[in-house]
Amino acid sequence: MGRRSAGCSFLSNAVVFPGGVVEPNDGGVPVSLTNLRNLTAKPIDFARRIAALRELFEESALLPVVDENNNKLFYIFLISSVMQESVYFFVAELSNFRFLLSTALDARVHEWHSAVHKGQCSLVDVMLTKMKHFRLDNDSLKPLSNWLTPFDYAKRFDTFFYTMYVDQCVPTHSYSQEFEKMCWIRPAEILERAYEGKVMLPPPQAYELTRLLRHRLAHIHTLHTDIKICPQLLDAGDEVIALLNGDHAYEEGENSTKTPMRLVRDADVQHNGVRIHRAVFRKTPPWSNMKIYSSQ
């Protein structure tokens, strides 16, 4: 995960999964450069996967690939999100001929990354000319969830998270001006630091990390949901309540993604015998003392 720079216009100083916007060219990358053969009915899913791997390489200097025979060797757990469309990542396991390339471990990869970072070429150019025996490991990206920024924010992002497994946490480094620091970290550790107010961890990251923490790696694929999660915010004085889909106080229907923040009501905080699905956190420091409630 990485801490966003103070100068960022969105989520400055927050700890998030690295990522960025899906580029127009992402959907046009030749399928032959990937190990993905069973394309979904939605071409945008392919573009999101390409963006996830491209952004991981650009911002974290890591690139999951397989050999041209589609054998597998390093599973990188990566949480990806497509924000408007954008992408993100995170941790985990191993199989057979699969590689997690890192600029810190290979001078050639560092050279390729430097060229991409300077705008001298694209990742596709590198794959076509320097890495002919490798394919982007798109197939190992497993859909997790889809989040939409609450209505009250000036910038709203339609964010898709994916998971992927890794065998080991190879060295990483932040090459993006958007991030001050990049590192591997255990979910329990970052959640504890966020609860104590030591770091700013936005609700989507806190929620998904909590879900991952409660499930074995072999069962993570069962967490996937197609429901678009759009928090509805309640002002509770020193705290904010972020209602999530399915909560008894959540306003469903066609305007569910267009509901502005409102003052909390007595009925909103009554939990007896009703369905609860929400995040509660303090306003200062932002998102501190985060608590996730779910009776689903």
Helices and strands as residue ranges (DSSP letters): E 2-4, E 15-16, G 24-28, G 31-33, H 43-60, E 62-67, E 98-102, H 107-117, H 123-129, E 134-136, G 138-140, E 142-148, E 158-163, E 179-182, H 187-195, H 203-213, G 217-223, E 228-229, E 232-236, E 239-243, E 262-263, H 266-269, E 277-282, E 288-294
